[in-house]
Amino acid sequence: MSIGNAPSLLLRQLAGELCRLRNYAGLDQRALGKQIDLSQAMVSRAERAEKMLPLPKVLAWARACGAGEDVLKRLAELT
């Protein structure tokens, strides 16, 4: 996924998409985390491209934010 400690381009793109989805849905990190069984800290790490989430968690995140099928497909490709 990355070279050394630098996140890969795909991971940074995924992180940006996840952050935008959460913000667009009006959820804070803690509220989203509760919905998809992640800690606020893990949500934060995912949004900063420090942690790659497994595909089921990425899709759960997107669904919790009300994302459509086109967004789910795009996130699956990035993951």
LOZA-629275 format. One record per residue: x, y, z of N, C-alpha, C, O in turn; residue number from 1; residue in three letters. Coordinates in nm, 2 decimals, m for minus. Example, Ala and Ser with C-alpha at 12.3 -4.5 7.8 and 13.67 -1.06 7.14 Angstrom:
2
numi n.xx: 1.32	n.yy: m0.57	n.zz: 0.78	ca.xx: 1.23	ca.yy: m0.45	ca.zz: 0.78	c.xx: 1.32	c.yy: m0.33	c.zz: 0.78	o.xx: 1.42	o.yy: m0.33	o.zz: 0.85	resi: 1	resn: ALA
numi n.xx: 1.28	n.yy: m0.22	n.zz: 0.71	ca.xx: 1.37	ca.yy: m0.11	ca.zz: 0.71	c.xx: 1.29	c.yy: 0.00	c.zz: 0.79	o.xx: 1.34	o.yy: 0.11	o.zz: 0.80	resi: 2	resn: SER
This chain:
79
numi n.xx: 0.08	n.yy: m0.12	n.zz: 0.00	ca.xx: 0.00	ca.yy: 0.00	ca.zz: 0.00	c.xx: 0.08	c.yy: 0.13	c.zz: 0.00	o.xx: 0.05	o.yy: 0.23	o.zz: m0.06	resi: 1	resn: MET
numi n.xx: 0.20	n.yy: 0.12	n.zz: 0.07	ca.xx: 0.27	ca.yy: 0.25	ca.zz: 0.08	c.xx: 0.42	c.yy: 0.21	c.zz: 0.08	o.xx: 0.46	o.yy: 0.10	o.zz: 0.10	resi: 2	resn: SER
numi n.xx: 0.50	n.yy: 0.31	n.zz: 0.05	ca.xx: 0.65	ca.yy: 0.30	ca.zz: 0.06	c.xx: 0.69	c.yy: 0.37	c.zz: 0.19	o.xx: 0.66	o.yy: 0.49	o.zz: 0.21	resi: 3	resn: ILE
numi n.xx: 0.76	n.yy: 0.30	n.zz: 0.27	ca.xx: 0.80	ca.yy: 0.35	ca.zz: 0.40	c.xx: 0.68	c.yy: 0.39	c.zz: 0.48	o.xx: 0.59	o.yy: 0.31	o.zz: 0.50	resi: 4	resn: GLY
numi n.xx: 0.67	n.yy: 0.51	n.zz: 0.53	ca.xx: 0.56	ca.yy: 0.56	ca.zz: 0.60	c.xx: 0.47	c.yy: 0.65	c.zz: 0.52	o.xx: 0.37	o.yy: 0.70	o.zz: 0.58	resi: 5	resn: ASN
numi n.xx: 0.49	n.yy: 0.67	n.zz: 0.40	ca.xx: 0.41	ca.yy: 0.75	ca.zz: 0.31	c.xx: 0.29	c.yy: 0.67	c.zz: 0.26	o.xx: 0.31	o.yy: 0.57	o.zz: 0.20	resi: 6	resn: ALA
numi n.xx: 0.17	n.yy: 0.72	n.zz: 0.28	ca.xx: 0.05	ca.yy: 0.65	ca.zz: 0.23	c.xx: 0.05	c.yy: 0.66	c.zz: 0.07	o.xx: 0.10	o.yy: 0.75	o.zz: 0.01	resi: 7	resn: PRO
numi n.xx: 0.00	n.yy: 0.55	n.zz: 0.02	ca.xx: m0.01	ca.yy: 0.55	ca.zz: m0.13	c.xx: m0.11	c.yy: 0.64	c.zz: m0.18	o.xx: m0.20	o.yy: 0.69	o.zz: m0.10	resi: 8	resn: SER
numi n.xx: m0.11	n.yy: 0.67	n.zz: m0.31	ca.xx: m0.20	ca.yy: 0.76	ca.zz: m0.37	c.xx: m0.34	c.yy: 0.71	c.zz: m0.35	o.xx: m0.44	o.yy: 0.79	o.zz: m0.32	resi: 9	resn: LEU
numi n.xx: m0.36	n.yy: 0.58	n.zz: m0.38	ca.xx: m0.50	ca.yy: 0.52	ca.zz: m0.36	c.xx: m0.55	c.yy: 0.53	c.zz: m0.22	o.xx: m0.67	o.yy: 0.56	o.zz: m0.20	resi: 10	resn: LEU
numi n.xx: m0.46	n.yy: 0.51	n.zz: m0.13	ca.xx: m0.51	ca.yy: 0.52	ca.zz: 0.01	c.xx: m0.54	c.yy: 0.67	c.zz: 0.05	o.xx: m0.64	o.yy: 0.69	o.zz: 0.12	resi: 11	resn: LEU
numi n.xx: m0.47	n.yy: 0.76	n.zz: 0.00	ca.xx: m0.50	ca.yy: 0.90	ca.zz: 0.02	c.xx: m0.63	c.yy: 0.94	c.zz: m0.05	o.xx: m0.71	o.yy: 1.02	o.zz: 0.01	resi: 12	resn: ARG
numi n.xx: m0.66	n.yy: 0.89	n.zz: m0.17	ca.xx: m0.78	ca.yy: 0.91	ca.zz: m0.24	c.xx: m0.90	c.yy: 0.85	c.zz: m0.16	o.xx: m1.00	o.yy: 0.92	o.zz: m0.14	resi: 13	resn: GLN
numi n.xx: m0.88	n.yy: 0.73	n.zz: m0.11	ca.xx: m0.99	ca.yy: 0.67	ca.zz: m0.04	c.xx: m1.02	c.yy: 0.74	c.zz: 0.09	o.xx: m1.13	o.yy: 0.77	o.zz: 0.12	resi: 14	resn: LEU
numi n.xx: m0.91	n.yy: 0.79	n.zz: 0.16	ca.xx: m0.93	ca.yy: 0.86	ca.zz: 0.28	c.xx: m1.01	c.yy: 0.99	c.zz: 0.26	o.xx: m1.10	o.yy: 1.03	o.zz: 0.33	resi: 15	resn: ALA
numi n.xx: m0.97	n.yy: 1.06	n.zz: 0.15	ca.xx: m1.04	ca.yy: 1.18	ca.zz: 0.12	c.xx: m1.19	c.yy: 1.16	c.zz: 0.09	o.xx: m1.28	o.yy: 1.24	o.zz: 0.13	resi: 16	resn: GLY
numi n.xx: m1.22	n.yy: 1.05	n.zz: 0.01	ca.xx: m1.36	ca.yy: 1.02	ca.zz: m0.02	c.xx: m1.44	c.yy: 0.99	c.zz: 0.11	o.xx: m1.55	o.yy: 1.03	o.zz: 0.12	resi: 17	resn: GLU
numi n.xx: m1.38	n.yy: 0.91	n.zz: 0.19	ca.xx: m1.45	ca.yy: 0.87	ca.zz: 0.32	c.xx: m1.47	c.yy: 0.99	c.zz: 0.40	o.xx: m1.58	o.yy: 1.01	o.zz: 0.46	resi: 18	resn: LEU
numi n.xx: m1.38	n.yy: 1.08	n.zz: 0.42	ca.xx: m1.40	ca.yy: 1.20	ca.zz: 0.49	c.xx: m1.51	c.yy: 1.29	c.zz: 0.43	o.xx: m1.59	o.yy: 1.34	o.zz: 0.51	resi: 19	resn: CYS
numi n.xx: m1.50	n.yy: 1.31	n.zz: 0.30	ca.xx: m1.61	ca.yy: 1.39	ca.zz: 0.24	c.xx: m1.75	c.yy: 1.33	c.zz: 0.26	o.xx: m1.84	o.yy: 1.40	o.zz: 0.28	resi: 20	resn: ARG
numi n.xx: m1.76	n.yy: 1.20	n.zz: 0.25	ca.xx: m1.89	ca.yy: 1.13	ca.zz: 0.27	c.xx: m1.94	c.yy: 1.16	c.zz: 0.41	o.xx: m2.06	o.yy: 1.19	o.zz: 0.43	resi: 21	resn: LEU
numi n.xx: m1.85	n.yy: 1.14	n.zz: 0.51	ca.xx: m1.89	ca.yy: 1.16	ca.zz: 0.65	c.xx: m1.94	c.yy: 1.31	c.zz: 0.67	o.xx: m2.04	o.yy: 1.33	o.zz: 0.73	resi: 22	resn: ARG
numi n.xx: m1.86	n.yy: 1.40	n.zz: 0.62	ca.xx: m1.90	ca.yy: 1.54	ca.zz: 0.64	c.xx: m2.03	c.yy: 1.57	c.zz: 0.56	o.xx: m2.11	o.yy: 1.65	o.zz: 0.62	resi: 23	resn: ASN
numi n.xx: m2.04	n.yy: 1.52	n.zz: 0.44	ca.xx: m2.16	ca.yy: 1.55	ca.zz: 0.37	c.xx: m2.29	c.yy: 1.49	c.zz: 0.44	o.xx: m2.40	o.yy: 1.55	o.zz: 0.43	resi: 24	resn: TYR
numi n.xx: m2.27	n.yy: 1.38	n.zz: 0.51	ca.xx: m2.38	ca.yy: 1.32	ca.zz: 0.58	c.xx: m2.41	c.yy: 1.39	c.zz: 0.71	o.xx: m2.51	o.yy: 1.37	o.zz: 0.78	resi: 25	resn: ALA
numi n.xx: m2.32	n.yy: 1.48	n.zz: 0.75	ca.xx: m2.34	ca.yy: 1.56	ca.zz: 0.88	c.xx: m2.31	c.yy: 1.48	c.zz: 1.00	o.xx: m2.36	o.yy: 1.50	o.zz: 1.11	resi: 26	resn: GLY
numi n.xx: m2.22	n.yy: 1.38	n.zz: 0.99	ca.xx: m2.19	ca.yy: 1.29	ca.zz: 1.10	c.xx: m2.05	c.yy: 1.33	c.zz: 1.15	o.xx: m1.96	o.yy: 1.36	o.zz: 1.08	resi: 27	resn: LEU
numi n.xx: m2.04	n.yy: 1.33	n.zz: 1.29	ca.xx: m1.90	ca.yy: 1.34	ca.zz: 1.34	c.xx: m1.84	c.yy: 1.21	c.zz: 1.35	o.xx: m1.90	o.yy: 1.10	o.zz: 1.33	resi: 28	resn: ASP
numi n.xx: m1.71	n.yy: 1.20	n.zz: 1.37	ca.xx: m1.64	ca.yy: 1.08	ca.zz: 1.37	c.xx: m1.69	c.yy: 0.98	c.zz: 1.47	o.xx: m1.70	o.yy: 0.86	o.zz: 1.44	resi: 29	resn: GLN
numi n.xx: m1.73	n.yy: 1.02	n.zz: 1.59	ca.xx: m1.78	ca.yy: 0.94	ca.zz: 1.69	c.xx: m1.91	c.yy: 0.87	c.zz: 1.65	o.xx: m1.93	o.yy: 0.75	o.zz: 1.67	resi: 30	resn: ARG
numi n.xx: m2.00	n.yy: 0.95	n.zz: 1.60	ca.xx: m2.13	ca.yy: 0.90	ca.zz: 1.56	c.xx: m2.12	c.yy: 0.80	c.zz: 1.44	o.xx: m2.19	o.yy: 0.70	o.zz: 1.45	resi: 31	resn: ALA
numi n.xx: m2.03	n.yy: 0.83	n.zz: 1.35	ca.xx: m2.01	ca.yy: 0.73	ca.zz: 1.24	c.xx: m1.95	c.yy: 0.60	c.zz: 1.29	o.xx: m2.00	o.yy: 0.49	o.zz: 1.26	resi: 32	resn: LEU
numi n.xx: m1.85	n.yy: 0.62	n.zz: 1.38	ca.xx: m1.79	ca.yy: 0.50	ca.zz: 1.44	c.xx: m1.89	c.yy: 0.41	c.zz: 1.51	o.xx: m1.88	o.yy: 0.29	o.zz: 1.50	resi: 33	resn: GLY
numi n.xx: m1.98	n.yy: 0.47	n.zz: 1.58	ca.xx: m2.08	ca.yy: 0.39	ca.zz: 1.65	c.xx: m2.17	c.yy: 0.31	c.zz: 1.56	o.xx: m2.20	o.yy: 0.20	o.zz: 1.58	resi: 34	resn: LYS
numi n.xx: m2.20	n.yy: 0.38	n.zz: 1.45	ca.xx: m2.29	ca.yy: 0.31	ca.zz: 1.35	c.xx: m2.22	c.yy: 0.19	c.zz: 1.28	o.xx: m2.29	o.yy: 0.09	o.zz: 1.25	resi: 35	resn: GLN
numi n.xx: m2.09	n.yy: 0.20	n.zz: 1.26	ca.xx: m2.02	ca.yy: 0.09	ca.zz: 1.19	c.xx: m1.92	c.yy: 0.01	c.zz: 1.28	o.xx: m1.84	o.yy: m0.06	o.zz: 1.22	resi: 36	resn: ILE
numi n.xx: m1.93	n.yy: 0.03	n.zz: 1.41	ca.xx: m1.85	ca.yy: m0.04	ca.zz: 1.50	c.xx: m1.70	c.yy: m0.02	c.zz: 1.49	o.xx: m1.62	o.yy: m0.11	o.zz: 1.48	resi: 37	resn: ASP
numi n.xx: m1.67	n.yy: 0.11	n.zz: 1.48	ca.xx: m1.53	ca.yy: 0.15	ca.zz: 1.48	c.xx: m1.51	c.yy: 0.26	c.zz: 1.59	o.xx: m1.61	o.yy: 0.33	o.zz: 1.62	resi: 38	resn: LEU
numi n.xx: m1.40	n.yy: 0.27	n.zz: 1.65	ca.xx: m1.37	ca.yy: 0.38	ca.zz: 1.74	c.xx: m1.35	c.yy: 0.51	c.zz: 1.67	o.xx: m1.32	o.yy: 0.51	o.zz: 1.55	resi: 39	resn: SER
numi n.xx: m1.37	n.yy: 0.62	n.zz: 1.74	ca.xx: m1.35	ca.yy: 0.75	ca.zz: 1.68	c.xx: m1.20	c.yy: 0.76	c.zz: 1.63	o.xx: m1.18	o.yy: 0.82	o.zz: 1.53	resi: 40	resn: GLN
numi n.xx: m1.11	n.yy: 0.70	n.zz: 1.71	ca.xx: m0.97	ca.yy: 0.71	ca.zz: 1.67	c.xx: m0.94	c.yy: 0.63	c.zz: 1.54	o.xx: m0.87	o.yy: 0.68	o.zz: 1.46	resi: 41	resn: ALA
numi n.xx: m1.01	n.yy: 0.52	n.zz: 1.52	ca.xx: m0.99	ca.yy: 0.44	ca.zz: 1.39	c.xx: m1.05	c.yy: 0.52	c.zz: 1.28	o.xx: m1.00	o.yy: 0.52	o.zz: 1.17	resi: 42	resn: MET
numi n.xx: m1.17	n.yy: 0.59	n.zz: 1.30	ca.xx: m1.23	ca.yy: 0.67	ca.zz: 1.19	c.xx: m1.13	c.yy: 0.78	c.zz: 1.16	o.xx: m1.10	o.yy: 0.81	o.zz: 1.04	resi: 43	resn: VAL
numi n.xx: m1.07	n.yy: 0.84	n.zz: 1.25	ca.xx: m0.97	ca.yy: 0.95	ca.zz: 1.23	c.xx: m0.85	c.yy: 0.90	c.zz: 1.15	o.xx: m0.81	o.yy: 0.96	o.zz: 1.06	resi: 44	resn: SER
numi n.xx: m0.80	n.yy: 0.78	n.zz: 1.19	ca.xx: m0.68	ca.yy: 0.73	ca.zz: 1.12	c.xx: m0.71	c.yy: 0.69	c.zz: 0.98	o.xx: m0.63	o.yy: 0.72	o.zz: 0.89	resi: 45	resn: ARG
numi n.xx: m0.83	n.yy: 0.64	n.zz: 0.95	ca.xx: m0.87	ca.yy: 0.61	ca.zz: 0.82	c.xx: m0.88	c.yy: 0.74	c.zz: 0.73	o.xx: m0.84	o.yy: 0.74	o.zz: 0.62	resi: 46	resn: ALA
numi n.xx: m0.93	n.yy: 0.85	n.zz: 0.79	ca.xx: m0.95	ca.yy: 0.97	ca.zz: 0.72	c.xx: m0.81	c.yy: 1.04	c.zz: 0.70	o.xx: m0.80	o.yy: 1.12	o.zz: 0.61	resi: 47	resn: GLU
numi n.xx: m0.72	n.yy: 1.01	n.zz: 0.78	ca.xx: m0.58	ca.yy: 1.07	ca.zz: 0.76	c.xx: m0.49	c.yy: 0.98	c.zz: 0.68	o.xx: m0.37	o.yy: 1.00	o.zz: 0.66	resi: 48	resn: ARG
numi n.xx: m0.55	n.yy: 0.87	n.zz: 0.62	ca.xx: m0.48	ca.yy: 0.77	ca.zz: 0.54	c.xx: m0.37	c.yy: 0.70	c.zz: 0.62	o.xx: m0.26	o.yy: 0.67	o.zz: 0.56	resi: 49	resn: ALA
numi n.xx: m0.39	n.yy: 0.68	n.zz: 0.74	ca.xx: m0.29	ca.yy: 0.61	ca.zz: 0.83	c.xx: m0.33	c.yy: 0.47	c.zz: 0.85	o.xx: m0.25	o.yy: 0.38	o.zz: 0.89	resi: 50	resn: GLU
numi n.xx: m0.46	n.yy: 0.43	n.zz: 0.81	ca.xx: m0.51	ca.yy: 0.30	ca.zz: 0.83	c.xx: m0.60	c.yy: 0.26	c.zz: 0.71	o.xx: m0.69	o.yy: 0.33	o.zz: 0.68	resi: 51	resn: LYS
numi n.xx: m0.57	n.yy: 0.15	n.zz: 0.65	ca.xx: m0.65	ca.yy: 0.10	ca.zz: 0.54	c.xx: m0.76	c.yy: 0.01	c.zz: 0.61	o.xx: m0.73	o.yy: m0.09	o.zz: 0.67	resi: 52	resn: MET
numi n.xx: m0.88	n.yy: 0.04	n.zz: 0.58	ca.xx: m0.99	ca.yy: m0.04	ca.zz: 0.63	c.xx: m1.02	c.yy: m0.15	c.zz: 0.54	o.xx: m1.00	o.yy: m0.14	o.zz: 0.42	resi: 53	resn: LEU
numi n.xx: m1.07	n.yy: m0.27	n.zz: 0.59	ca.xx: m1.12	ca.yy: m0.37	ca.zz: 0.50	c.xx: m1.24	c.yy: m0.33	c.zz: 0.42	o.xx: m1.32	o.yy: m0.24	o.zz: 0.46	resi: 54	resn: PRO
numi n.xx: m1.26	n.yy: m0.39	n.zz: 0.30	ca.xx: m1.37	ca.yy: m0.35	ca.zz: 0.22	c.xx: m1.50	c.yy: m0.35	c.zz: 0.29	o.xx: m1.58	o.yy: m0.26	o.zz: 0.26	resi: 55	resn: LEU
numi n.xx: m1.54	n.yy: m0.45	n.zz: 0.37	ca.xx: m1.67	ca.yy: m0.45	ca.zz: 0.43	c.xx: m1.69	c.yy: m0.32	c.zz: 0.52	o.xx: m1.80	o.yy: m0.27	o.zz: 0.52	resi: 56	resn: PRO
numi n.xx: m1.58	n.yy: m0.28	n.zz: 0.59	ca.xx: m1.60	ca.yy: m0.16	ca.zz: 0.67	c.xx: m1.61	c.yy: m0.03	c.zz: 0.58	o.xx: m1.68	o.yy: 0.06	o.zz: 0.61	resi: 57	resn: LYS
numi n.xx: m1.54	n.yy: m0.03	n.zz: 0.47	ca.xx: m1.55	ca.yy: 0.09	ca.zz: 0.38	c.xx: m1.69	c.yy: 0.10	c.zz: 0.33	o.xx: m1.75	o.yy: 0.21	o.zz: 0.32	resi: 58	resn: VAL
numi n.xx: m1.75	n.yy: m0.02	n.zz: 0.29	ca.xx: m1.88	ca.yy: m0.02	ca.zz: 0.23	c.xx: m1.98	c.yy: 0.02	c.zz: 0.34	o.xx: m2.08	o.yy: 0.09	o.zz: 0.31	resi: 59	resn: LEU
numi n.xx: m1.96	n.yy: m0.03	n.zz: 0.46	ca.xx: m2.05	ca.yy: 0.00	ca.zz: 0.57	c.xx: m2.05	c.yy: 0.16	c.zz: 0.60	o.xx: m2.15	o.yy: 0.22	o.zz: 0.63	resi: 60	resn: ALA
numi n.xx: m1.93	n.yy: 0.21	n.zz: 0.59	ca.xx: m1.91	ca.yy: 0.36	ca.zz: 0.61	c.xx: m1.99	c.yy: 0.43	c.zz: 0.51	o.xx: m2.07	o.yy: 0.52	o.zz: 0.54	resi: 61	resn: TRP
numi n.xx: m1.97	n.yy: 0.39	n.zz: 0.38	ca.xx: m2.04	ca.yy: 0.46	ca.zz: 0.27	c.xx: m2.19	c.yy: 0.45	c.zz: 0.29	o.xx: m2.27	o.yy: 0.55	o.zz: 0.27	resi: 62	resn: ALA
numi n.xx: m2.24	n.yy: 0.33	n.zz: 0.32	ca.xx: m2.39	ca.yy: 0.31	ca.zz: 0.34	c.xx: m2.44	c.yy: 0.39	c.zz: 0.46	o.xx: m2.55	o.yy: 0.45	o.zz: 0.45	resi: 63	resn: ARG
numi n.xx: m2.36	n.yy: 0.40	n.zz: 0.57	ca.xx: m2.41	ca.yy: 0.48	ca.zz: 0.68	c.xx: m2.42	c.yy: 0.63	c.zz: 0.65	o.xx: m2.49	o.yy: 0.70	o.zz: 0.71	resi: 64	resn: ALA
numi n.xx: m2.34	n.yy: 0.67	n.zz: 0.54	ca.xx: m2.34	ca.yy: 0.81	ca.zz: 0.50	c.xx: m2.45	c.yy: 0.83	c.zz: 0.39	o.xx: m2.46	o.yy: 0.94	o.zz: 0.34	resi: 65	resn: CYS
numi n.xx: m2.52	n.yy: 0.73	n.zz: 0.35	ca.xx: m2.62	ca.yy: 0.74	ca.zz: 0.25	c.xx: m2.57	c.yy: 0.74	c.zz: 0.10	o.xx: m2.63	o.yy: 0.79	o.zz: 0.01	resi: 66	resn: GLY
numi n.xx: m2.45	n.yy: 0.68	n.zz: 0.08	ca.xx: m2.39	ca.yy: 0.68	ca.zz: m0.05	c.xx: m2.47	c.yy: 0.58	c.zz: m0.14	o.xx: m2.53	o.yy: 0.48	o.zz: m0.10	resi: 67	resn: ALA
numi n.xx: m2.47	n.yy: 0.62	n.zz: m0.27	ca.xx: m2.54	ca.yy: 0.54	ca.zz: m0.37	c.xx: m2.45	c.yy: 0.43	c.zz: m0.43	o.xx: m2.33	o.yy: 0.42	o.zz: m0.39	resi: 68	resn: GLY
numi n.xx: m2.50	n.yy: 0.35	n.zz: m0.51	ca.xx: m2.43	ca.yy: 0.24	ca.zz: m0.57	c.xx: m2.30	c.yy: 0.28	c.zz: m0.65	o.xx: m2.20	o.yy: 0.21	o.zz: m0.64	resi: 69	resn: GLU
numi n.xx: m2.31	n.yy: 0.39	n.zz: m0.72	ca.xx: m2.20	ca.yy: 0.44	ca.zz: m0.79	c.xx: m2.08	c.yy: 0.47	c.zz: m0.70	o.xx: m1.96	o.yy: 0.45	o.zz: m0.73	resi: 70	resn: ASP
numi n.xx: m2.11	n.yy: 0.53	n.zz: m0.59	ca.xx: m2.01	ca.yy: 0.56	ca.zz: m0.49	c.xx: m1.95	c.yy: 0.44	c.zz: m0.43	o.xx: m1.83	o.yy: 0.43	o.zz: m0.41	resi: 71	resn: VAL
numi n.xx: m2.04	n.yy: 0.34	n.zz: m0.40	ca.xx: m1.99	ca.yy: 0.21	ca.zz: m0.34	c.xx: m1.89	c.yy: 0.15	c.zz: m0.44	o.xx: m1.79	o.yy: 0.09	o.zz: m0.39	resi: 72	resn: LEU
numi n.xx: m1.93	n.yy: 0.15	n.zz: m0.56	ca.xx: m1.84	ca.yy: 0.09	ca.zz: m0.66	c.xx: m1.70	c.yy: 0.16	c.zz: m0.67	o.xx: m1.60	o.yy: 0.09	o.zz: m0.67	resi: 73	resn: LYS
numi n.xx: m1.70	n.yy: 0.29	n.zz: m0.67	ca.xx: m1.58	ca.yy: 0.37	ca.zz: m0.67	c.xx: m1.49	c.yy: 0.34	c.zz: m0.55	o.xx: m1.37	o.yy: 0.32	o.zz: m0.56	resi: 74	resn: ARG
numi n.xx: m1.55	n.yy: 0.33	n.zz: m0.43	ca.xx: m1.48	ca.yy: 0.30	ca.zz: m0.31	c.xx: m1.42	c.yy: 0.16	c.zz: m0.31	o.xx: m1.31	o.yy: 0.14	o.zz: m0.27	resi: 75	resn: LEU
numi n.xx: m1.50	n.yy: 0.06	n.zz: m0.37	ca.xx: m1.45	ca.yy: m0.07	ca.zz: m0.38	c.xx: m1.33	c.yy: m0.08	c.zz: m0.47	o.xx: m1.23	o.yy: m0.15	o.zz: m0.44	resi: 76	resn: ALA
numi n.xx: m1.33	n.yy: 0.00	n.zz: m0.58	ca.xx: m1.21	ca.yy: 0.01	ca.zz: m0.67	c.xx: m1.09	c.yy: 0.07	c.zz: m0.60	o.xx: m0.98	o.yy: 0.02	o.zz: m0.62	resi: 77	resn: GLU
numi n.xx: m1.11	n.yy: 0.17	n.zz: m0.51	ca.xx: m1.00	ca.yy: 0.23	ca.zz: m0.44	c.xx: m0.94	c.yy: 0.14	c.zz: m0.33	o.xx: m0.82	o.yy: 0.14	o.zz: m0.30	resi: 78	resn: LEU
numi n.xx: m1.03	n.yy: 0.05	n.zz: m0.28	ca.xx: m0.99	ca.yy: m0.04	ca.zz: m0.17	c.xx: m0.93	c.yy: m0.16	c.zz: m0.23	o.xx: m0.88	o.yy: m0.25	o.zz: m0.16	resi: 79	resn: THR
